[in-house]
Amino acid sequence: MSVKVNYDPITGMVLGYYPDEIAYSNIPQPIILITKEEHSANLGKTMKVVDEVFVEHTIPDEIILANLKSQKIHQMVLIRKALQIENITHNGITIIATEKARDNLFKAWSIATALSSPALSWLDVNNVEVPITMKNAAKILSILMEKDSFLYHREATIIWAINACTSADDILDGNGGVITQGVNSILIDFS
């Protein structure tokens, strides 16, 4: 007994399997015939038809590697972005470090500096108004810039290591350990 295999005529990808009992007029074309043993042996695999031959569809190593690199780089960018917006604490004041909060702090510091103000009022993470001296505001901005610089540098180093990998195993095992260590070493306290 055999199984009828319907496949895409352009890509060769298998679209459906039909038992021998179904009449040909009910099965989309094109088809090839395979044995029930071939069908059973390949259940769960992605199959295709190449030159009328039933074969397993495999993804080339270079495509797997490119996809893994892209995933790891995307993961690294997300980690960097998450770490950038972590709150920071300086002299007992915890500041929200989102991009909007940073921009607002810089504007407030610039205006206060232009007006020769000795301090500015700011909301901490608990939405409590706290006075911040100009020196502390400058230090917080400096810490934020230092943190950004470190994170961007570390991200670039890790991305370089990812791009230097020549196989999926490098990313997942060997050099992947270096990459993972790099990601973990990014977790530094900038308080």
N, C-alpha and C positions, 0 to 999 in steps of 0.2 A: 504494500500500500504506500501511497505517496501523499505529499502535502503540496498544495499549490501555493506559490509565493508571489504575491503582487509587489512590484517595486516601481519606484519613480524612474522613468526612462532617462532622465537627465542626470540625477545624482546617483542613481542606483540604490538609494536607501530603501529598505524593505518597508512596505506600507501595510501589509497584512498577510496572514496565513489562512488558508482555507482547506478544510478536510477534503479528501478525495470524493466524498459523497455529493458535494455541491456541483451543480451543472456549470459548465464553462460560461454560459451566457450570463450567469449571475456574478461573475468575478471580474473586477476591473482589470484591464490589460495594461502593461504586459505582465506575463507570469512566466515562472520556470517551475519545474517539478523537482522536489527533493524527497528523500526518504523520511519516514517517520523517525528513524534513528538520528538522521542529521538534524531534524527539527528538535528532537528531545535534547540532543547534545548541546544545542546552542540556545536553549531557553535562557532568558535573562541577559543575553548579549545583544549588542547593537550590530545588526547584520546588514549587508548590502549585496547587490549583484553586480559583478564586474565581468564583462564579456561572457554573460550567461552562466557564470560560476557564482555559487553561494559562498560568501566569505565574511569573516568578521570585520566590522568597520573599526579601524584603529586611527587614533589621532597622532600625527607625527610628533616626535619628541620636541622639535623646535617650537611647535605651537603650544604644547604643554608647558615648556619652559617659559615662553613669552607670557602665557596666562598666569603662571605662578609668580613671575617677577612683577607683573602688573598688580596682582592681588597683594603681594607683600609691600610694594611701594605705596599702594592705596592705604593699607593698614598702618604703615609708618606715618603717613601724612595725617591720618585720623588721630593717632596717638599724640603726635606733635601738637595738633590743634587743641586736643583735650587738655594737654599739659599747659599750654599757653594760657588758657583761661582759668586755671586753678587760682583760687584766692591766694593773696600773699599777705603776710603779717610783718609789720615793721614798727618797732617801739610800741607794741601792744595794740596797734590798730590793724585790723584785718580789712583788706580792701578787695572788692570784687575786681577781677582782672579781665573781664570780657573786653572785646574790642571797643564797644561803645563806652564802657566805663573808663578805659584807658584814654580814649579820645577826650572825654569830658574832663578827666583829671588834668590832662595836658592843657586844655583850653583854660580851665580854672587857674592852673598854675601860671600860665602865660599872662592872663588878665591881672591876677594878683601881683605878679612881678612888675608889670607895666604900671600898676597903681601904687607900687611900693608898699603893698599890704604885708604886715608881718605874718599873717596866717590866713587860712581859708577854712570854711566849714565844709565838711564832707560827710556823706552817709557811709557808715560801715556796713558789714554784711548783715547786721541785725536791723538795718534801716534806722540806726541811731545817729543823730548828728554829732560829729566829733570835730574839734578844731585840729587842723594840721598845720604845723609851722611850715614855712616855705622851705626850710632845710629838709624837713621830713618828706614833704611833697616831692622835692627834687630827688631825694634818696629813693623813694618809692618808684618814681619814673626811671631812675637809673637801674634799679633792681629789675624792673619789667624789661628794659632794653637788654640788660645782661642775660636775663632768662631767655628772651627771644633769640638773641645771638647764639647762645649755647644750644638751644633746641634746633635752630636752623642748621647749625654746623653739624650737630649729631645726626640729624635727619639726612643731610647731604652725605655724610660718611657712610651711613647705613645703606642709603640708596646706591652709592658707589659699590658697596660690597654685594648688594643684591644683583646689580647689573654685571658684576664680574663673575657671577656664578655661570658655569657652563653646562650644568645639568640640573634636572629637577631634584636629584638627590643632594646636590650641593645646597640648595635652598632648604630642603626638608631635613637634612641631616648635618653633614660636616660643616660647611660654611654657614648653614642655617643656625648652628649653635652660636657662632660669632654674631650673627644678625640678632638673634634673640638676646644675647648678652648686651648688645648695643641698645636694644629697646629698653631692657630693664635698667641699664645704667643711666638712662635719661631721667630716671626718677630721683631728682635731687631737690633738696629743700632750699628754696630761695628766700626763706624768711629773713 
